[in-house]
Structure formats: structure tokens, C-alpha cells
Amino acid sequence: MTDVHSNRSFTYREMETRCSRLGRFLREVCGVGRGDRVAVLSHNSTDIFEIQFACRKIGAAFVPLNWRLAEVEIAAIIENAAPRVLFHGDEFQDVARHLRESGRVPKIIDLRDGSPSAFEQGINSTEPLRSSESVSHDDVFAIMYTSGTTGRPKGVIITHRMTIFSGLNGMMKADVTGGSTGLTFLPLFHVGGLFLMANFIFHAGGHNMIMRSFDPSQALSILADSSLRITHAFGVPTNFALMSEQPAFAACDLSHVKCLMVGGASSPISLLESYAGRGIRLQQGWGMTETATLGIVLAADAAFNKIGSAGLAVMHGELSIFDETFLPVTRGDVGQLAIRGPTVTPGYWRQDGATRAAFHRDWFLTGDAARQDDDGFYYIVDRWKDMYISGGENVYPAEIENVLSAVNGIAEAAVIGVPDDKWGEVGCAFIALREGAKITSAEIVGRCEASLARFKLPKYIRFVDDIPHTAAGKISKPELRVLYEENGVP
């Protein structure tokens, strides 16, 4: 694997030795035992993967933390996870020190991307483990905390069974092999960064390049460098849109790339066409932290035949779409997507109530509104909770957002339902324009009229400089609702 930021590279033999030494350091010096938690608060680094695999060797649970959260939010997660050790990047030393001084974590260890640090000293001062801890499929591999857009972050339990079957799903759907080279730019505290495609490629014995953070110019440069021969990458639509807007995109050679997978939201047709012009068919997919990523994937050769579809179910996963009474809907109707199988989490760490609420029998309720067409392809219509009812009709904001994204001059759009005395709820569209673009609210609504029923047309248009996003790159609807409540209608 290669760390782009520090320009370090490791063979599998070197990585094995470092992880084995780190595992012994954690066990014998830090007192970490089987089932204990080990947390890390750091920007992307190959160090994070070494911590992950060292935890596996001693049967500990790996807990990557969202460094974008406020200190009080990180403290709440630490209280829930109760790690014995917290590894931290140098830039987070104050937060780490406060957590130790408050008694929330017994030991902190600094990371400095290969420079002298307690992390490197621990590895260099310890002999490799004599043997790894024996673990079962049901043992905890990691605890990954959700972004908290629906409330307090929940620690999703990721078992060893989930990682194995998720890896198999990814290898089959994305054609991952030992010859694959992946580019990772999503944050490693997010399941899309940790698993897609990095852990899948590790599973196959390939090579991973890890970026410290996403920079569209740098990411495109690495992706297009034929000497690096990147074959796989995963991102949200915003990542790929920003890369496509780089001046170098029009002439870049991506012929060596095998799979660019996009998730988190449906990709606009304009984005699909941009990459098709460079010989790449973006593969859309659906997944979540609770399924260790992939549950649905659209094959590249269906990218334009099934526009808007997330694709077909992965092999190791079973899907259903339920109505409000948990009965399967008629094919073509919208309901809540549910999934079961070996990649589904057993629940949330130390939150039994949240675990019970997330399941109907053995079906995990995803919170996504979906439908299935006559060919069996799945379409994620919207978040189940984001749907609003206007004049008795169900309205899914994602449908409106797809139309708005095709309007020339609009960089990004997001829609929420807001109260209305006459209709119950109506749409409020937040619009971020491209630089130099000029367009009025009336013109935007007029462009939508050709594609949407009248009850779906947004009643309010609010222009903003930027649309707020979560750490995973998804549009943050809760922040938009707060913005609406603070300022009212335009």
C-alpha cells in the first residue's frame, strides 16, 4: 500500500511485520485484550489500516472516529465505545489530551505519518506476535459510528462475517483481483472509504493508494497517471463531478481504469455522460454502514439502459420492499427497502433500543424508499423520512433534485418538505448556482414544469452559496431544515 501524503509504500511482508509488532505492543504494553476497543482519530493514512489489522490479530475491535465532529460529539462516542487506547493524528493532540484528562480514555498514542512518534516507537520497540488471536465470524471486527443525521451517532457493529461476505460481494460486482490498484480519497472513518475499495482490494491481495483527503485536482492526476495504473475508486457524485470540472479532465486518459463506483446519491445523467466521454461508465451502487457497504450494484453495461437505478442485489444479500404494515409491496410500487443476509449488522453497540427499532424480524429496515421495475432492478427513490405529503400525494425530494440538477447553471440542488396551510406540506428547493450563472426562481420552476406534476413543483426557491454536506459527502437535510426554520420562506 502507498500513502500519498507521506510518500511511504509498504509491501505485504512489511505491512505484516508492522501490524504484528503493533498488535503485540497493544496487547503487552497497552493492555488491550480480546474484545477491547481501539479508537483512532486521524486524517487518512496507511497507519489507520495498520491499526485495523493489528486489532484483528489480537481480537480487538477497531473504532475509527469522525474527526469532523465537535469535541463534545467525539467525547460522547468515546463514552459509548469505551476504548482502552486512542491513536490520534498530531493535529488532534488537544482533543486527545482532553479525552485522557477527563478519564474517558486511559491511553493516547500519537501518529505522525512515519515521522518519530509514539506509534512508530511502539512498532519498532516490539517483537512480532508469536500467533494471532482466534476469532469467529460473530466476533466484532469494527465499530463504525454513523454520521448522526437522524440524531445521536450510533455505533454500527461490523463483524468478521460481514467483512468477509462484503469483500466477496465487492470482488464479484467490481471485478476486484490481486492485480487491482485502488485509489481511496473518502475519509476512512466512513464505510465507503474503509471498505470501498480498500478493504476489498486488501482481501484480494492488490495495491491501495491512500490520499490524506479529497482534492479533485490531485485525485484526477493520480487517476489519470498511466504509470500508477489505478483500476478502482469509489466516491459520491460530488467527488466525480468536481474531478470532471478540472481543466485536465477533457484530455485525460482513463483507459486503464476498470471500475469507478459512485454511491450516496443518484448520479445526474450529465455526470454519467461526462465520464462516458472519457470511456468510463460510472457504476452506481447502494449500500450503508449497516451492510458493510454494497447491497445493490448497477453493472457498467447497464449505466445508460437503467438510468437512475442502483442496480441488482449482490449475491450475498436478500432484499424486499415493505409497505407501512411490513408486507411486500406490488412490484413497481414504492415502499421501504429492507435487507437481510451475512453482510447485515447484528445491531448497534450498547444501544439495544436502536437495534430493536432497526429490525422487523430478521429484516434490517434501511430507511430508504425504493421501488423495483419489471426487470428486477432497484431504484432508491429517497430517504423514507425525507418524503413529504402535499395535498395527499407522496412527494420524494430526490425526484425533484434530479430534475433540478439538469437545469443549466445549477451546480447543486436539495429539496425539503416545509409546512403549508393549504397543502399540508410543499417543497422548498435550495439552489447553489455555478460561478457566473444567472437564473431566476421563476425560470427554475418553469424548467421543472415539463418534467414534474404540479404538486411536485417546489413552491419556494432559496439561493445559497453552498449546500451543506455530511462527512460522507451526502447532502445534509437536517441542516437545511434548521436553515429553513431560522429564516423562514424566501
N, C-alpha and C positions, 0 to 999 in steps of 0.2 A: 504494500500500500504506500501511497505517496501523500505527504502533507504539503499542499501547495504553498501555504503561508510561510512555513519554516524551511521549505525545500528539503525535507527529510524523506527518505524512502527506506522501506524495510522489506526484506524477503520474508516468506512464510517461516523459514527457520529462525530468522532473527526475531520475528514477532512472537513465535512460540516461546523462545527463551525469555524474552522480556515479560511476557504475560505470566509465565511460570514463576519467574522471580518475584513479580509483583504479587501474585497470589500468595506466595509464601510470606512475603512482607506483611500483607494484610492479615494473614492468619496468625503468624507468630509474633509480630511486633505490634500490630494494631488490635489484636484480639477479636478479629472478625471470624465468626463461625458459620456453620451451615444455617441458612435461613435468615441470617442477619442482612441488613440493608447497607448498601454503599452508595452514596449520592455523589453527583458531580455537577458543578456549576461553572460552565466554561463555554466560550465560543468554540466552534467546530475545530477539532484537532484529532490527529491519529491517536493521541493519548486517550481519548474517550473510548475508542474501540479496544485499546489495551486494557482499560479498566473493565469494560464489559466482559471480555474473555477471561480476565483474571477472576472476576466474580464467578463465572461459570466453573472455573477449575476448583473453587473451594465451596461451591454450593450456595453462594450468597446471591442476593437479589440486587440487580443494577438499577439505580434510580437517577436518570438524567433530569435536571431541573431547568425550567424555563427562565433563562437569565433576563428576559424582557419584563418579567413581573416586578412589582414593587417589593421592597424588602419585607414588608408585613405579609404579603402574599406568599413569598418564599418561606417565611417563618412558619406560616400555617401548614404548608406542605411538609416541611421538616418535622413538625409536631405529629402529623399523621403518619409519615413514613418511619420516623424514629431511627435514622441511620446511625451506625456506630462511627462512620468516617464520612467526612465531606471533602472531596477533592475540589479545588477551585482554581480558576484562572487568576493570574496576577491582578487583573482589573477588578476582580470581585473580592479582594482580600478584606476590605472593610466589612462587607456583608458577612463573609465567613467568620471573621473575628467576632462580630456582634452575636452571631448564632452560637459560637462556642462560649462566649462570656455569659450569655443568657442561660446556658445549660441545656440548650436544645440539641447540641451535637457534641460528643466527647472529644473528637479529634479532627483537626483540619490539616490538609496537606496541599501545598501549592503546586500548580502546574505552570511551566514556562516554555512550552513548545521546544523542548530539547535543551534549553539553557539550564544552568545549575539551579536546582530546586529540590525540595523535599521529595518530590515524585521520582526524579532521576536518582537521587541519593538512595531512596528505598530500593529501587530496582538494582542498582549497582552494588549495594552492600549485602545482598541476599543471594543464597544459592537457589537454584530451581527446585520446585516441588518434586518430591520423590514419586508422588502419584496424585491424580486428581480425585476429587470427591465424586462418589457415585450418585447420580441424580436420576429421578424418574420423569416421565412425561408430565406428571402433575405438579412437579416442583416449580417454584417461581423462578423465571429467568430474569424478569424485569418488572418494575412498576413504573408506568408512564402516566403522567398526570395530564388530563385533558385541559384544554385552554380556558375552561371556565366560563364560556359564553352563556351557559344556562345557569350559572351560579357558582358555588364554591368548586374549585377543581377537584376532580375525582381521580384516585389512583387506580388506573386500569391494570389488573393483574395479567401479565404476559407469561404464560407457562412455556416450558420446553416443548410441549406438544405443539403449541401454537407456532413457535418459531420454525419447527421442522416442516410442518404442513404448509405454512405460509411460504417458506422457501421453495417447496416443491411447486406450489401454485405459481409463484413468480417465475421460476425457471421454465415452466411449460408455457405460460402465457407470453413471456417477454423473450423467450429463446435465450436464456442465460446459460452460458457454458464456462468451462475453465479458461477459455480464450477471451472472455469478456473483459472489458475495461469500463468501469463506471465512473461518472462524474457526479459527486454529491455536493450540492450547494444549499439545500434546505437545512435548517437547524437540526442538530442531532437529538435535541430534546423532543422532536416531533417524530412520530412513527414514519412519516414519509421520508424523512432524512435518514433515520437509523436503518430502516429496512429496505426501502426502495431507492436505489437498487443495491445499496452497500452490503447489507447482511445476506441478501440473495446471492450476490457475487462472491462473498466470502464462502458461502455454503458450497458454491460450485468450484472454488479454487481460483477465481480470477483476480484481477487487479483493480483496486479502488483508488481514485484521486479525490482528496477531501479538500474543499475550499473552506476557508475560515468563515466566510459569509457570502451571500449572493451579491455579485457585481455583474450587471449584464454584459458589459464590455469584456471583462476578464473571462466570464463564463463562455461567451461566444468564441473568444480567442482560443480557449482550451478545446472547446468542442470542435472547432474547425481545423485544429492543428493536426495534419495528417500523420506527423511523426508520433503523436500520442495515441492515435487510433482509438478515440473514445467510441464505444459501441452502445452504451446505455446511459440514460439520465432520466430523472423524474423531477417534475415541478408542477406548480399550479399555473393556470393560464396567464397570470400576470408575469411570471418569470419568462415564459416563452414570448409573450407579447413584447416585453422590454428588450429581449435579445433581438427580436425581429425588427425593432426600430433603430438598431445600431447601424451606422453607415456601412460597416463591413459586411452586413448580412447579405446584401444583394449579390455579392460576388464570392461568398464563402463556399467552400467545397465540403459537403457533409456526406459524401458518398460512402464513407467508411462507417457511418452511424447505422446501427441495426434497429434500435428502439428508443424513441423519445416518448415517454409516457406522461400524460397530463391528467391531473385529478383535482379534487377540491371544489370544482365547479365545471359546468358545461363550457366547452370551447366555442367561441363565435366562429361562424363559417369563414370570416375574413382571416382569422388566425390559422385555421386549417389550410386555407388557400396560400397563405404566405409561406408556410413550410412545404407545402406540396410543390411550390415553385422552386424549392431547393432540393426536391427529390425525396422529401421526408413526409410520411403520413403519420401525424401525431396519433398515438394510441390513447384513447380515452379510457378511464377506468374509475371504479368506485370502490371505496374501502373506508375503514375508520380504525382508530386506535383499538377499539374493542374487538376487531377482527384481525389484528396484526397486519393490517393493510388490505390486500386485494380480496374482493368478494365478487366483483364483476369487471370484465375487461372486454373492450372492443378491439377486434383484430384490425391490423393496419389496412388490410384489403377491404374492410367494410367502412372505413372512415367517412367516405362520401356517399355510400349507399344507405347508411343508417345515421345520418347527421343528427346529433343531439342524444344519441343512445350511449349508455355506459357500456353496453355490450351484453355478453352472455356470462353466466355464472362460472366461476372457477371450478375445477374438478372436485377439490376437497371443500365443498360448501353446498348447502341446500338453501334455496330462497323461497319465500312465499310473500304474498301481498295481502294484508288483512284489512277488513273494514273495522269500524269502531267496536264491533262485538267480537272481534278476533276470528271472524270467518273469512275464508279466502274470497277475494272479490272476483267478479267475472273478468276474464281476460279483456284488456282494453280500459277497464275502469281504474281509477286512482285509489290507492289505499296506502297503508303504512308498510314499508318494506321490513321484513323480518328474515333472520338468518340463523342457521344452526350448523354445527359441524366442528371439526377439530381445530379450526383457527379462531373459534369464538371464546372470548374471555370467560372464566368462571365467575367473574364479578369484580367489585371494587374493593380496594384494600381498606379494611376496617370501616366499611360503610354498608352494613347489611341492608338498611332500608333502601338505599340507592340500588343495590344489587337486586332486591326483590322487585322493585319498580321497573327494572330494565328488562325483565323476562316475562313471557307468557308461556308457562310450562317450560319446555326446553328451547323455545324460540327467543332469540335476542331481538328486542324491538329497537330498530335503528334510529327512529325519529325522522326518517326520510320518507317523503311522499313519493310514490313511484307507480308506474304502470308497465305492462308488458304487451308488446304488439303480437300480431298473429304468428310471427316467425320466432317468437320466444325471446326477443331482445328486450332488455330492460331500459327504461328511461327514468332518471331521477328528476321528478317534477320540481321538487323544492324540499325545504325542511318542513316536516309535518306541522311544527309550531309556527312557521312563518306564513302559512296560509291564512288568508283573512276572508271574511264573508261580506260581500257587498250586494245589498238588495236580495239576499237569499242565495246568491251564487258564490261558489267557491272560486277564489282567485289565488293563483300561485305566482308570487313575485318573480320567480326565475323566468317564467314565460315572458313577462313584460321586459325584464332585463335583457333577454336575448334579442328582442326587437330593438330596444334602445341601443344596444351595443353595435348594431349595424348602421345606425344613423351617422352619416359623415360628420366628423367634427367632435363626436363624443368619445372621450378616452375611456371612461368607465361609468357605469350606472348601477344604482342599487335602489330597490323599492321596498317600502314597508307599508303595512296597513295602519291607518290612523282613524280615530273616531269621526263619525259624521252623523249629524242629527237626522238626515233624511234616509241615508242608505245603510246606516249602521257602521260601516267602515268603507273607506276609499283609499286609493293608493297615493302615496307621496313618493315621488322619484327624486333621488339625489343624483345630480349630474356633475361630473368633472369633465371639462372640455379639454381638447388637445390645445397645445400652445398656439395662439393666434386665431383659433376658431371663433366664429361669431354665429350664434343661433339663438332664437327666442324660444320661450316656453310654448307659444302658440305653434311655432314651426315644428317643435318636437312632437307635440300631441298630434299635429296634422300628419306627420310621417308615420305615427303609430296606427292611425285610423284604418289604414289599408290592411293591417295585419292582425288587429285585435278587435274583439267585440267591444261595444261601447262601455259595458260595465267593467271592462278590464283597463280602460284608459286611465292613466294617473290623473287625479284631479289637481294635484299640486306638483309643481316642478321647483326644486330648490337647487341652485347652482352652488357648488362648493369647490374649493381648491383641490382637495383630496378626499377620497373615500377611505374611511378608517378600515384597517385590516387587523385580523388576529395575528398571533405569532406564526401561525401556519400559513399565512398568506390569504386566508379566506376573508370575505367581507364581513365586518363585524356589525350585524344588525342591532345588537343591544346598544352599541354606541350611537347608532343612527337614531334609535328610539329616544335616547337621552337627549340628543341634539334637537330632535323634534319637540320634546317636552319642554326644553329650555327656551326655545324660540318660537314655538307655535307654527302656524301655517305661514307660507311666504307672503 
